[in-house]
Amino acid sequence: MSIFNILNDQILKMQWLSDITKLFVEKVLNLPVQSKIGGAIHFFIYDTVKIFILLSVLIFLMSYIQSYFPPERTRKILGKFKGIAGNIMGALLGTITPFCSCSSIPIFIGFTSAGLPLGVTFSFLISSPLVDIASFLVLLTFFGVKIAIAYVVVGIILAVVAGIIIEKLNLEDQIQDYVRKIGSPNLEAEELTKRARAIYAVGEVKSIAKKVWIYILIGVGIGAAIHNFIPQEVIDNVVGSNNPFAVILATLVGIPMYADIFGTIPIAEALFAKNVGIGTVLAFMMAVTALSLPSMVMISRVVKPKLLTIFISIVIVGIIFIGYLFNIFSYLLI
């Protein structure tokens, strides 16, 4: 157990990085980390470096795995499943796609134009940015194994249930006409060498890092401010257990933001450190990753207003329900 704890602290939580950062802040900047400014600088440097290390390693691994499942191969796999099995498979395959919700939408268009069931494509669309191996490992690093597993499980359930509901409502006529006319070429997936897959994975690391670095810095900055400058009583009144609408508020605040799992983590970490309920924290993270405003704008170009409204409503209600459920049973996770 002691070996596991050492590995968890030094590899996943990167305690060595925290110690180095503390030395830098105290010895070089001559600021005690117990002070507000010193603590904020330590939080910002430590979390920024830590997140970029995690981002690079996890995106490389995920992209390498993803190279075995290009859109055409994924479409063929999904085409073999119908009904609930299709929704489950769509949600599971969504876990091996890129992190940003916007990057999943072109694949969603391809699946829809190829004639895959609408519910299956929406299960994929929801799970792709919301739940993946990277999110599990990141949550494991920051919040522990129980919360990480619970987040992944409820995320997949939300994607499956939302897809089933959309399928049962028979909304195929709510797809924009041009999408149906695109068609899907029947191309065989190119077999890549291990070297080619590694080169592809490195390229994905660079590409995604360029897209999200600013959001990570913004998220870490907000997290540092919450962690060191916002009084505990303010947090308690706004999103703490004192406010029965905290989960709803966290969900609604998260929707207009644009980030991935790496951008939301520092804010979630700071809120969690301020004793905000885990359900409230996860509701915020889910809203940001699944319902970011830019991705909703992109989806609005693909589906008609009725389907867009139903999709957003189902996901919001699901996130809020999950948030309250986690708060009620938080004693099992913490």
Contacts in CASP RR format, 6 or more apart in sequence:
PFRMAT RR
TARGET T0000
AUTHOR 0000-0000-0000
METHOD contacts of the structure
MODEL  1
MSIFNILNDQILKMQWLSDITKLFVEKVLNLPVQSKIGGAIHFFIYDTVK
IFILLSVLIFLMSYIQSYFPPERTRKILGKFKGIAGNIMGALLGTITPFC
SCSSIPIFIGFTSAGLPLGVTFSFLISSPLVDIASFLVLLTFFGVKIAIA
YVVVGIILAVVAGIIIEKLNLEDQIQDYVRKIGSPNLEAEELTKRARAIY
AVGEVKSIAKKVWIYILIGVGIGAAIHNFIPQEVIDNVVGSNNPFAVILA
TLVGIPMYADIFGTIPIAEALFAKNVGIGTVLAFMMAVTALSLPSMVMIS
RVVKPKLLTIFISIVIVGIIFIGYLFNIFSYLLI
9 15 0 8 1.000
10 16 0 8 1.000
12 137 0 8 1.000
12 140 0 8 1.000
12 141 0 8 1.000
13 141 0 8 1.000
13 142 0 8 1.000
14 50 0 8 1.000
14 53 0 8 1.000
14 141 0 8 1.000
17 46 0 8 1.000
17 49 0 8 1.000
17 50 0 8 1.000
17 53 0 8 1.000
18 42 0 8 1.000
18 46 0 8 1.000
21 42 0 8 1.000
21 45 0 8 1.000
21 46 0 8 1.000
21 49 0 8 1.000
22 33 0 8 1.000
22 42 0 8 1.000
24 45 0 8 1.000
25 31 0 8 1.000
25 33 0 8 1.000
25 38 0 8 1.000
25 39 0 8 1.000
25 41 0 8 1.000
25 42 0 8 1.000
25 45 0 8 1.000
26 32 0 8 1.000
26 33 0 8 1.000
29 38 0 8 1.000
29 41 0 8 1.000
31 37 0 8 1.000
31 38 0 8 1.000
31 39 0 8 1.000
31 41 0 8 1.000
32 38 0 8 1.000
33 39 0 8 1.000
33 42 0 8 1.000
36 228 0 8 1.000
36 229 0 8 1.000
37 228 0 8 1.000
38 228 0 8 1.000
39 224 0 8 1.000
39 227 0 8 1.000
39 228 0 8 1.000
40 224 0 8 1.000
40 225 0 8 1.000
40 227 0 8 1.000
40 228 0 8 1.000
40 229 0 8 1.000
41 224 0 8 1.000
43 220 0 8 1.000
43 223 0 8 1.000
43 224 0 8 1.000
43 227 0 8 1.000
43 228 0 8 1.000
43 266 0 8 1.000
43 270 0 8 1.000
44 220 0 8 1.000
44 221 0 8 1.000
44 224 0 8 1.000
47 220 0 8 1.000
47 223 0 8 1.000
47 224 0 8 1.000
47 265 0 8 1.000
47 266 0 8 1.000
47 269 0 8 1.000
48 216 0 8 1.000
48 217 0 8 1.000
48 220 0 8 1.000
51 216 0 8 1.000
51 220 0 8 1.000
51 262 0 8 1.000
51 263 0 8 1.000
51 265 0 8 1.000
51 266 0 8 1.000
52 209 0 8 1.000
52 213 0 8 1.000
52 216 0 8 1.000
54 137 0 8 1.000
54 138 0 8 1.000
54 141 0 8 1.000
54 262 0 8 1.000
55 205 0 8 1.000
55 208 0 8 1.000
55 209 0 8 1.000
55 212 0 8 1.000
55 216 0 8 1.000
55 262 0 8 1.000
56 205 0 8 1.000
56 209 0 8 1.000
58 133 0 8 1.000
58 134 0 8 1.000
58 137 0 8 1.000
58 138 0 8 1.000
59 99 0 8 1.000
59 134 0 8 1.000
59 201 0 8 1.000
59 204 0 8 1.000
59 205 0 8 1.000
59 208 0 8 1.000
59 209 0 8 1.000
60 201 0 8 1.000
60 202 0 8 1.000
60 204 0 8 1.000
60 205 0 8 1.000
61 133 0 8 1.000
61 134 0 8 1.000
61 201 0 8 1.000
62 96 0 8 1.000
62 98 0 8 1.000
62 99 0 8 1.000
62 132 0 8 1.000
62 133 0 8 1.000
62 134 0 8 1.000
63 98 0 8 1.000
63 200 0 8 1.000
63 201 0 8 1.000
63 203 0 8 1.000
63 204 0 8 1.000
63 205 0 8 1.000
64 197 0 8 1.000
64 198 0 8 1.000
64 200 0 8 1.000
64 201 0 8 1.000
65 96 0 8 1.000
65 133 0 8 1.000
66 96 0 8 1.000
66 97 0 8 1.000
66 98 0 8 1.000
66 204 0 8 1.000
67 192 0 8 1.000
67 196 0 8 1.000
67 197 0 8 1.000
67 200 0 8 1.000
67 201 0 8 1.000
68 197 0 8 1.000
69 77 0 8 1.000
69 93 0 8 1.000
69 96 0 8 1.000
70 189 0 8 1.000
70 190 0 8 1.000
71 107 0 8 1.000
71 110 0 8 1.000
71 111 0 8 1.000
72 184 0 8 1.000
72 186 0 8 1.000
72 187 0 8 1.000
72 188 0 8 1.000
72 189 0 8 1.000
73 189 0 8 1.000
74 93 0 8 1.000
74 107 0 8 1.000
74 111 0 8 1.000
75 110 0 8 1.000
75 111 0 8 1.000
75 114 0 8 1.000
75 116 0 8 1.000
75 184 0 8 1.000
77 89 0 8 1.000
77 93 0 8 1.000
78 86 0 8 1.000
78 89 0 8 1.000
78 90 0 8 1.000
78 93 0 8 1.000
78 111 0 8 1.000
78 116 0 8 1.000
78 120 0 8 1.000
78 124 0 8 1.000
79 86 0 8 1.000
79 116 0 8 1.000
79 120 0 8 1.000
81 88 0 8 1.000
81 89 0 8 1.000
81 90 0 8 1.000
81 120 0 8 1.000
82 117 0 8 1.000
83 117 0 8 1.000
83 120 0 8 1.000
83 164 0 8 1.000
83 167 0 8 1.000
84 160 0 8 1.000
84 164 0 8 1.000
86 117 0 8 1.000
86 120 0 8 1.000
86 123 0 8 1.000
87 119 0 8 1.000
87 120 0 8 1.000
87 123 0 8 1.000
87 159 0 8 1.000
87 160 0 8 1.000
87 163 0 8 1.000
87 164 0 8 1.000
87 167 0 8 1.000
88 123 0 8 1.000
88 156 0 8 1.000
88 160 0 8 1.000
89 120 0 8 1.000
90 120 0 8 1.000
90 123 0 8 1.000
90 124 0 8 1.000
90 127 0 8 1.000
90 159 0 8 1.000
91 123 0 8 1.000
91 124 0 8 1.000
91 126 0 8 1.000
91 127 0 8 1.000
91 131 0 8 1.000
91 156 0 8 1.000
91 159 0 8 1.000
91 160 0 8 1.000
92 127 0 8 1.000
92 156 0 8 1.000
93 124 0 8 1.000
94 104 0 8 1.000
94 124 0 8 1.000
94 127 0 8 1.000
94 128 0 8 1.000
94 131 0 8 1.000
94 132 0 8 1.000
94 159 0 8 1.000
95 127 0 8 1.000
95 128 0 8 1.000
95 131 0 8 1.000
95 132 0 8 1.000
95 133 0 8 1.000
95 156 0 8 1.000
96 132 0 8 1.000
96 133 0 8 1.000
97 103 0 8 1.000
97 104 0 8 1.000
97 107 0 8 1.000
97 124 0 8 1.000
97 128 0 8 1.000
97 132 0 8 1.000
98 104 0 8 1.000
98 128 0 8 1.000
98 204 0 8 1.000
98 208 0 8 1.000
99 129 0 8 1.000
99 132 0 8 1.000
99 134 0 8 1.000
99 135 0 8 1.000
99 208 0 8 1.000
99 212 0 8 1.000
99 260 0 8 1.000
99 261 0 8 1.000
99 262 0 8 1.000
99 289 0 8 1.000
100 129 0 8 1.000
100 208 0 8 1.000
100 211 0 8 1.000
100 212 0 8 1.000
100 260 0 8 1.000
100 295 0 8 1.000
101 125 0 8 1.000
101 128 0 8 1.000
101 129 0 8 1.000
101 289 0 8 1.000
101 290 0 8 1.000
101 292 0 8 1.000
101 295 0 8 1.000
102 292 0 8 1.000
102 294 0 8 1.000
102 295 0 8 1.000
102 298 0 8 1.000
104 124 0 8 1.000
104 125 0 8 1.000
104 128 0 8 1.000
104 129 0 8 1.000
105 125 0 8 1.000
105 295 0 8 1.000
105 298 0 8 1.000
105 299 0 8 1.000
105 302 0 8 1.000
107 124 0 8 1.000
107 128 0 8 1.000
108 121 0 8 1.000
108 124 0 8 1.000
108 125 0 8 1.000
108 299 0 8 1.000
108 302 0 8 1.000
109 179 0 8 1.000
109 182 0 8 1.000
109 302 0 8 1.000
110 182 0 8 1.000
110 183 0 8 1.000
110 184 0 8 1.000
111 120 0 8 1.000
111 121 0 8 1.000
111 124 0 8 1.000
112 118 0 8 1.000
112 121 0 8 1.000
112 175 0 8 1.000
112 179 0 8 1.000
112 180 0 8 1.000
112 302 0 8 1.000
113 179 0 8 1.000
113 180 0 8 1.000
113 181 0 8 1.000
113 182 0 8 1.000
113 183 0 8 1.000
113 184 0 8 1.000
114 183 0 8 1.000
114 184 0 8 1.000
115 184 0 8 1.000
117 167 0 8 1.000
118 166 0 8 1.000
118 167 0 8 1.000
118 171 0 8 1.000
118 172 0 8 1.000
118 175 0 8 1.000
119 163 0 8 1.000
119 164 0 8 1.000
119 166 0 8 1.000
119 167 0 8 1.000
120 163 0 8 1.000
120 167 0 8 1.000
122 159 0 8 1.000
122 162 0 8 1.000
122 163 0 8 1.000
122 166 0 8 1.000
122 167 0 8 1.000
122 311 0 8 1.000
123 159 0 8 1.000
123 160 0 8 1.000
123 162 0 8 1.000
123 163 0 8 1.000
123 164 0 8 1.000
124 159 0 8 1.000
125 299 0 8 1.000
126 155 0 8 1.000
126 158 0 8 1.000
126 159 0 8 1.000
126 162 0 8 1.000
126 163 0 8 1.000
126 290 0 8 1.000
126 315 0 8 1.000
127 155 0 8 1.000
127 156 0 8 1.000
127 159 0 8 1.000
129 260 0 8 1.000
129 289 0 8 1.000
129 290 0 8 1.000
129 295 0 8 1.000
130 155 0 8 1.000
130 158 0 8 1.000
130 159 0 8 1.000
130 286 0 8 1.000
130 289 0 8 1.000
130 290 0 8 1.000
131 151 0 8 1.000
131 152 0 8 1.000
131 155 0 8 1.000
131 156 0 8 1.000
131 159 0 8 1.000
132 261 0 8 1.000
134 261 0 8 1.000
135 151 0 8 1.000
135 152 0 8 1.000
135 261 0 8 1.000
135 289 0 8 1.000
136 148 0 8 1.000
136 149 0 8 1.000
136 151 0 8 1.000
136 152 0 8 1.000
137 148 0 8 1.000
138 261 0 8 1.000
138 262 0 8 1.000
138 265 0 8 1.000
139 147 0 8 1.000
139 148 0 8 1.000
139 151 0 8 1.000
139 152 0 8 1.000
139 261 0 8 1.000
140 148 0 8 1.000
142 265 0 8 1.000
142 268 0 8 1.000
142 269 0 8 1.000
143 269 0 8 1.000
143 272 0 8 1.000
143 278 0 8 1.000
146 332 0 8 1.000
146 333 0 8 1.000
146 334 0 8 1.000
147 278 0 8 1.000
147 282 0 8 1.000
147 333 0 8 1.000
147 334 0 8 1.000
150 326 0 8 1.000
150 333 0 8 1.000
151 282 0 8 1.000
151 285 0 8 1.000
154 322 0 8 1.000
154 325 0 8 1.000
154 326 0 8 1.000
155 286 0 8 1.000
155 322 0 8 1.000
158 286 0 8 1.000
158 315 0 8 1.000
158 318 0 8 1.000
158 319 0 8 1.000
158 322 0 8 1.000
161 318 0 8 1.000
162 311 0 8 1.000
162 314 0 8 1.000
162 315 0 8 1.000
162 318 0 8 1.000
165 314 0 8 1.000
166 307 0 8 1.000
166 310 0 8 1.000
166 311 0 8 1.000
166 314 0 8 1.000
169 310 0 8 1.000
171 306 0 8 1.000
171 307 0 8 1.000
171 310 0 8 1.000
174 303 0 8 1.000
174 304 0 8 1.000
174 306 0 8 1.000
174 307 0 8 1.000
175 302 0 8 1.000
175 303 0 8 1.000
175 304 0 8 1.000
175 307 0 8 1.000
176 301 0 8 1.000
176 302 0 8 1.000
176 303 0 8 1.000
176 304 0 8 1.000
179 302 0 8 1.000
192 200 0 8 1.000
212 259 0 8 1.000
212 260 0 8 1.000
212 262 0 8 1.000
212 263 0 8 1.000
215 258 0 8 1.000
215 259 0 8 1.000
215 260 0 8 1.000
215 263 0 8 1.000
216 259 0 8 1.000
216 262 0 8 1.000
216 263 0 8 1.000
216 266 0 8 1.000
218 259 0 8 1.000
218 263 0 8 1.000
219 259 0 8 1.000
219 263 0 8 1.000
219 264 0 8 1.000
219 266 0 8 1.000
219 267 0 8 1.000
220 263 0 8 1.000
220 266 0 8 1.000
221 266 0 8 1.000
222 266 0 8 1.000
222 267 0 8 1.000
222 270 0 8 1.000
223 266 0 8 1.000
223 267 0 8 1.000
223 269 0 8 1.000
223 270 0 8 1.000
224 266 0 8 1.000
224 270 0 8 1.000
225 270 0 8 1.000
226 235 0 8 1.000
226 267 0 8 1.000
226 270 0 8 1.000
226 271 0 8 1.000
226 274 0 8 1.000
227 269 0 8 1.000
227 270 0 8 1.000
227 273 0 8 1.000
227 274 0 8 1.000
230 274 0 8 1.000
232 274 0 8 1.000
232 275 0 8 1.000
235 271 0 8 1.000
235 274 0 8 1.000
235 275 0 8 1.000
235 276 0 8 1.000
236 242 0 8 1.000
236 243 0 8 1.000
236 275 0 8 1.000
237 243 0 8 1.000
238 246 0 8 1.000
238 249 0 8 1.000
239 246 0 8 1.000
239 249 0 8 1.000
239 250 0 8 1.000
239 271 0 8 1.000
239 276 0 8 1.000
239 280 0 8 1.000
240 246 0 8 1.000
240 275 0 8 1.000
240 276 0 8 1.000
240 277 0 8 1.000
240 280 0 8 1.000
241 277 0 8 1.000
241 327 0 8 1.000
243 249 0 8 1.000
246 276 0 8 1.000
246 277 0 8 1.000
246 280 0 8 1.000
247 279 0 8 1.000
247 280 0 8 1.000
247 283 0 8 1.000
247 320 0 8 1.000
247 323 0 8 1.000
247 324 0 8 1.000
247 327 0 8 1.000
248 320 0 8 1.000
250 280 0 8 1.000
250 281 0 8 1.000
250 283 0 8 1.000
250 284 0 8 1.000
250 287 0 8 1.000
251 283 0 8 1.000
251 284 0 8 1.000
251 286 0 8 1.000
251 287 0 8 1.000
251 316 0 8 1.000
251 319 0 8 1.000
251 320 0 8 1.000
252 287 0 8 1.000
253 284 0 8 1.000
253 287 0 8 1.000
254 284 0 8 1.000
254 287 0 8 1.000
254 288 0 8 1.000
254 291 0 8 1.000
255 287 0 8 1.000
255 288 0 8 1.000
255 291 0 8 1.000
255 292 0 8 1.000
255 293 0 8 1.000
255 296 0 8 1.000
255 316 0 8 1.000
256 292 0 8 1.000
256 293 0 8 1.000
257 264 0 8 1.000
257 287 0 8 1.000
257 288 0 8 1.000
257 292 0 8 1.000
257 293 0 8 1.000
258 288 0 8 1.000
258 292 0 8 1.000
258 293 0 8 1.000
258 294 0 8 1.000
258 295 0 8 1.000
259 288 0 8 1.000
259 289 0 8 1.000
259 292 0 8 1.000
260 289 0 8 1.000
261 285 0 8 1.000
261 289 0 8 1.000
263 288 0 8 1.000
264 284 0 8 1.000
264 285 0 8 1.000
264 288 0 8 1.000
264 289 0 8 1.000
265 285 0 8 1.000
267 284 0 8 1.000
268 281 0 8 1.000
268 282 0 8 1.000
268 284 0 8 1.000
268 285 0 8 1.000
271 280 0 8 1.000
271 281 0 8 1.000
271 284 0 8 1.000
272 278 0 8 1.000
272 281 0 8 1.000
277 326 0 8 1.000
277 327 0 8 1.000
277 330 0 8 1.000
278 326 0 8 1.000
278 327 0 8 1.000
278 330 0 8 1.000
278 333 0 8 1.000
278 334 0 8 1.000
279 322 0 8 1.000
279 323 0 8 1.000
279 324 0 8 1.000
279 325 0 8 1.000
279 326 0 8 1.000
279 327 0 8 1.000
279 330 0 8 1.000
280 323 0 8 1.000
280 327 0 8 1.000
282 322 0 8 1.000
282 323 0 8 1.000
282 326 0 8 1.000
283 319 0 8 1.000
283 320 0 8 1.000
283 322 0 8 1.000
283 323 0 8 1.000
283 326 0 8 1.000
286 319 0 8 1.000
286 322 0 8 1.000
287 316 0 8 1.000
287 319 0 8 1.000
290 315 0 8 1.000
290 319 0 8 1.000
291 312 0 8 1.000
291 315 0 8 1.000
291 316 0 8 1.000
291 319 0 8 1.000
296 308 0 8 1.000
296 312 0 8 1.000
299 308 0 8 1.000
299 311 0 8 1.000
300 308 0 8 1.000
303 311 0 8 1.000
326 333 0 8 1.000
END
